[in-house]
Amino acid sequence: MQKIISIENGITRHPLWRMAEPVNFELLDHEHIAIIGPNGGGKTMLVDILINKHPLLMKDPSYDFRPSRKPLASDNIKYITFRDNYGGDNDRQYFLQQRWNSMEIDKDTPTVHQLLEEAYRLCGEDTPTRRTWQQHLYKLFRLDTLLDKYIILLSSGEMRKFQLVRTLLSEPRVLIMDNPFIGLDAGTRDQLRKLLTILSQESALQIILVLSKIDDIPDMITHVVEVRQKVVGAKQTISDYLAKRAPFPQRVLSTEKEQEILSLPEGKSGSESTDEIIRMSHVSIQYGKKVILKDLDWTVHNGERWALSGENGAGKSTLLSLVCADNPQSYACDISLFGHRRGTGESIWDIKKHIGYVSPEMHRAYKKDLPAIRIVASGLKDSVGLYVKPTEEDYEICRKWMRIFGLEGLEQQTFLKLSSGEQRLVLLARAFVKDPQLLILDEPLHGLDNTNRRLVKDIIEAFCKRKNKTMIMVTHYQEELPACITNHLEL
């Protein structure tokens, strides 16, 4: 049997990237593997070894990419992390600003067609065979309606399609995807599963998925490799793994930590007596010719907990940008927040001081490699970095919330060296640290393993038991909604 990737007793040269035990791993022809394990367990470290990002001592990984004729591992293995990159790292902040600030599309903003054609040219010589493969991909992914769309206007589901097609144009032998299903609505998740199945059957493509949520394992997966405490387990068939997997935990938050949350003093921000937290009347938002929201009426009262739902591209992120005072178009709309109409003299900081917020978009753009406790402390000042030195009292509050979120011992670990799941927990602690009146949680369980998903749900439910606590939560998984939800809005 052909060994596409083979690693025997692999130990990285740099001690910082070493697993707890030597790595043994094989990917055989016609196998499709799910790498699973808890947050911080070492899944990404294993992938970095597979793609030869961190060289090994003594013996490098062995590759056999036949029938591909491309000699380099970098040409045959493609890794998609799905950070929804709308450009290079230097362009990311530009995108975040342009998305909310522009009424018209910048003339230099590329379309999907332009970026895909550029990727096609960079991947090799233009031949009839390659053009046929390109056309097949466009048809398979139904890109006809997306080709003329500007890249910054793609929804999360559309961005997944774009990234996959751009990557597949290079005809890789191995495709590795990190949590490809997060942020996708149920219909798009089903479509992606079908597309992966078709790709695995129609091409000489080996697929490796890195998954935190076990329920996301698609049917085309043949084997599972579990990574825990930086130890790579033996490869096992999908049927053997599913037969032995642990049940979903019913509760994780301890009674002591729940009591810590419940016993927090009442807020002193002065807006707790306001009955209407949010009021929107006939709100419409439009970018160029694209209408995002139209004649929306919505009122959120003090103490309500809302579930906000809708398909990818329905306008959920735009709606939350109005609430968080990030969207300048709010000044042209009839919107009141915490009893004050927008545009009557309040600053965005007057609004943000009442709000704790986390979202996939914030996570993707957060590039500050500060110690985790300083990231949490930045939530006290509503800043991305930390520009005001916290007091020891501030740091004690931060340590308390990090303990509640299971982040003990990671206070001084820098943010970008944490796993993606650990980063999400740090950003959640940042959202809770100032004990906000309004919690806005956009896909808060993104990338979390089963235990941490249950932990965060327990924390949300405990937090919302308190007086004058209002919440808006977005998720594409109905089972992720906490029991405290009182109202629903579907866009």
N, C-alpha and C positions, 0 to 999 in steps of 0.2 A: 504493500500500500504506500502510495506517494506521501511523503511527509512535507507539507507545505512550509510549516514552521516547526523547528525542533530546538528545545533548550534542555541541556543536561547539567544539573547542579550549578545553575547560573548564579553568580555573585557579582554585583556591580562593583566597579572599581572605586567609585566614590562612596564612602561610608554613609553619607546623608541619604542616599537613595537605595540602601540595601534592605531587602526583606529580612524577616526574622530567621528564615531558613533558606537554604539554596533552592532556587526555582527549577522545577521540572515541568515541562509543558510540551504538548504535541498537538498540532492541528493537521489532521489527515485530509486527503482529498474527499470531497463530498460531505465533510462535517461542517456544521454551523453551530457555534458555541455561544452560550450565554455565560458571561463572567458576573457572578453575583456575590453579595456579601454586605456587611454592615458599613455605615459611613465611617470613614477613617480606617477601614480594614486593609487597604492596600490595593484596591482594584486598579486605580489609575497608575500606581507604581508598576504593576504587572504589565499594563499596556505599554508604558514607556520602555520597558525591557523588550517587549515583542517588536516594537518599531525601531529598536536599537538607538533610542534617544540617550540612554545611559549605558555606555559600553561595559562589557563584562570582563572579569579577570580570566586569564588563561584561555577561555574558549568562547568565541562569539556564537550567537544563535546561528543555526543552520537553516538555510532557505532553499526551497526547490519550487520555483514559480511556474514550471511548465504548465500549459503550453505557451505562456508569455515569453517573449524574447527580450524583454527589457531586463537589463542586468542588475539594476540598483533596487535595494529594498524600498527606498523612498518612492520609486516609480510604481512599485507593485502593491504596496500597502498604503492605504489612505485612511486617515483617522479624522472623524467628524465629531466635534465635542458639542455641537449645537448650542453654542453661546450666542447664536443668532447674530453673527458678525455682519454688519451692513457696510463693511469696508475694512481697511486696515485698522490697527490699533489707534493710529493717529486720527482716523475718521470717526471713531465711535462717539466721541463727545459732540462732534459736529452733527451727527445724526440725531442724537438726543435733543439737541437744541432745535434743529430744523424741523423735527417731527411736530413739535408743538408750536413753534414760533412762525412758521411760514404759511401765509394764506395761499401763495402760489409756489409751484415747484421751481427750484433753482434750475437755471438753464444747463448747469453742468451735472445735474443729477442723472445717473445712468438708468436705463431701462433694463429689465430682465434680459431681453434679447441681446442688448449690447454687451452685457457682462458674460452671457453664455457664449457669444461669438468670440469674445476675447479669450475665454477659457479654452474654447475649441482650438483656436490658432496656437495657443501656447502648448497644447498637448501633442502636437505632431503634425506631420504632413497631411494636407487635404487630399484624401483619396475617396473614391466611390464607396469603398467599404466603410470608412469612418463616417461619411455623410449618411449612409444607410443606418448605421448605429445611432447617430444623432437624431435622425428623424424617428427612429423606433422609440427612443427615450422620450422625445417630445410627445409622441402619441400615447405611450404608456402612462406618462404622468399628466396627461391632459393639459399641456402647457399653452395651448392655443390662446386661451383667454388671459394668460399672464404675460406673454412675450412683450407687449407694449406697455406694461405697467411699470411705474417707477419703483425702484428697489425699496425706497423708504416707506412705501405704502403697502408693502406685503404684510399680510397677517402672519401669525406664528406658523400656521399650517402651510401657507404658501411659501414661507421662507424655508421650511423643511424640504419641500419639493425642489426649490431652486438649488439648495445646497447639495442635495442628492444628485440631481442631474449634472450640476457643474463638476462634481467629483467623478461621476460615472463616465463622463466624456473622456476621461483619461484612461478608461478601461483597466481599472486595477484588478489584481488577482485576489487581494484580500481587502475587505471593507470593514473597518472597525467603527462602531457608532456608540457614543456615550449617551445613555438615557434618551433615545430618539423619540419616545412617546410623550415626554413631559410637556405640558402646555398645549396639548392638542385636544380638541373636542372629540367626543366618542366616535363620530362619523369619520373624522380624519384619521384617528388611530386605527380604525378598521381598514381604511383605505391603505394606510402605510403597511399594515401587516400583509395585506394582499399583494402589494407591490414587492415587498421583500420576498414573499413566496415565489412570485413570478420570476424575479431576478435570480433566485437560487436555482430555479429549474431551467431557465433559458440561457444561462451564461456560465462560464467557468469561473464563478465568483464565490469565494468563501466569505461568509458573514460572521463577524464576532460582535455581539451586543454586550455592552456594559450596563447592567441594570441594578437599580436600587429597589425597585418595586417588583416583587416576584410575580405578581399578577399580570405584569406586562410581557412575560415571556411568550413570544408568538409560536404558532404551531410548527413553523419551519425549522426551529431550533432542534438539533439532534442530541447535543451534549451540554453539560453544565460543569463549570469549574468554579468552586466556591473559594473566596479569599477572606480569611479572618485573621485579625491580629498580625497582619503582614506575613501570613503563611498561605501558600498556594496549595489547595487541596487537590486530590486526585480527580482526574476527569471521570465523570459518570454520565450514564445515559439520562435523558430527560425524564424517562419513566421512573427510573430508580430514585432520582432526586425528588420528584414530586411526591413519591410514596413516603418519603422520610422527612419531608420538610415540617418545621414547627408551625403550629397554628398561630394565627394573628393574635397578639396580646390584647386582652380586654381592658387592661389598665396598667399604666406605667408610673405616672406621677405618684410619689409617696404622699401619705396623709400629712406628714410634717411639712413638706414643700407646699402642698395645697393650702395648709393653714397659714404659711408665710404669705401667700398671695392674698388670702381672704382677710388677713389682719393688717394689710397695708392701710395707712391713714387715708382719709378722703382727700381728694385733690384740692388745691388752693388756687386754681387758675382763674376763678371768678365767673366762669361760664356754665357752671354745673346746673344753675337754675333755669337755663335756657331750654325751652321745650322743643323748639325746632332746631335740630343740629344742621340739617341741610334742607333747603327748599329751592327747587328749580321749576320755573314756569315757562313752558313753550321754548325750551332750549334747543337750538339747532347749531350744529358744528359742521363746517364744510371746508375742505382743502381743494382749491382749484374747482374742478367740476365734480369731485367726489364728496358725496354727502355721507357723513359718519353718523350723526344724530339728527333727528328731525322731530320738532315739536314735543320734546320730552317733558313731562310733568312728573316730579318726584319729590316726596317729602319724607325725611327721616327724622323721627322723634327721638328724644333722649331715652336711652335704655333699650332701644330696638336693636336687633341683630339681624342684618340682612344678608341673604345669599344672592349674589349677582351672577347671572349665568348668560350664556349665549354662545353661538358658534364662533370659531376663529374669524376675526374681522368684523364682528358685530358692533364694536365700539366700546367694549368694556374698559380698555386702557384709556381711551379718550375721556370717558365719563369720570374715571378716577383722577385723571390729570386736572379736571375742573375742580374736584373736591380738594385736591392737595395744593391748589393755587399754582400749578405749574403751567397752565395753559392760558396764554394771554387773551384768547378769544372769550374767556369767561367775563371780561369787562364789557363785552358787547351783549351779554346775556343777562336775563333776570335770574340771578343766583344769590341766595343768602346763605352764609355759613356762620354757625354759632350766633345767630340773631343779627348779623350785620350783612348788609347788601354789599356785594363786591363793587369796588370803585368808589366807596364813600370815605376813603381815607385810611383804611386799615392796610398794613403791610402784609406781605406773604408770611413774614415771621410771626405776626400776630395770629395768623391762621394756623401755621405749622406747629406752634407751641402746644396746641390742643390735640395733635394728631401723631399717632405712631404708625409707621408705614413700612411695608416691605413688598417687593415685587420682583419678578424675574428680570425686568428691565433694569432695576436698580442693581441686582446681582451681577448682571452681565457687564454693566458699566463700572462696577466698583473695582478699581485697579490700585487702591492704596495698600501698600504692603506694610501696614502698621501692625504692632502687637494687637492681638484680638481684643484685649481689654480696652484699648484706646479706640478701636472701632465701635465697641459698645458705648463708650463714653461720648462719642460724637453724637449719639442720639439725644443726649441731654441738650445739645446746642443746635440740633437740626443741620449739621454740617456734614460734608462728605469726608473731609479730613478732620483733624483735631487741631484747632488754632487757638484755643483757650485752655490753659492748664487746669485740669480738674482738681478739685480739692480731695483730700483723703476721704471725706464723707461721700463725695461723688464716686470714688473708686470702690468704696464698700458697697454702694448700691449696685454698681456694675458687677462686682464679684457675686453678689447675691443672685442676680438674674442669670449669670453664667452658671452658677450651681444649679439653679432651677432647670436650666436647659441642658444639663448634663455636660457642661464644658469645663469642669474642674481640671486643673492642670494645664490648660491651654491658654491661660491668660497672656503669657508672653510669646506664644507662637505667632509668627507674623501671618497675616491674613492669606496671602497668596500661596503659602506653604501648607495650608490646611486643605483637606479634601473638600470637594464641592458641597457635600452634605454638611460638613462642619462649618463651612462658610455660611450656608443658609441658616444654621442655628445661631451663629454669631449675629447675623443681620436680624434675626427674629428677636434676640435679646436686646439689640439696639432699638427695635420698635417698641418694646415693652418698658425700657429702662426708665423713662420719665413718667410712667404710670399715666398714659394719655387718656383723655376722655373719649376720643374716637380712635378705634383701631381700624386700619385699612390693610387687609391681608390679601394680596393678590397672589394666588397659587402658593400659599405659605408652605405646603408640604412637598414642593418640588425637590426631587432628588434625594428625599429622605428614605431610609430603610423602614421596615415595618415597625420596629420598636420606637424609633424617633417620630414617626408619623403619629403613633398612638400617644406618645409623650406630649407632642405639640397640641394635639386635640384636647388632652387633659388640661393643659395649661390654659388654653383658650376658654374652655368651659369653666374653670375655676375663676379666671379673670372676669368673665361676664356675669358671674353671680353677684358681683359688687354693685353698689348703687352708682348711678350716673355713668355707666359704661355702655358705649354704643359701638357697634362693629359692622363693617362691610367686608364680606369675604367672597373671593372669586375662586372657583375650582371647577375643573372639567370632570371630576370624579365625585359623583353624588355621595358615595360612601365616606368621603373625606369631610363632609360637613359635620360640625359638632352638634350635639343635641340641643344646644342653646339657641339655635336659629329660630327667629320668630316671623320673618317676612322674606319674600322672594321677589326679585325683579329679573325678568328675562328680556334681553335685548334681541 
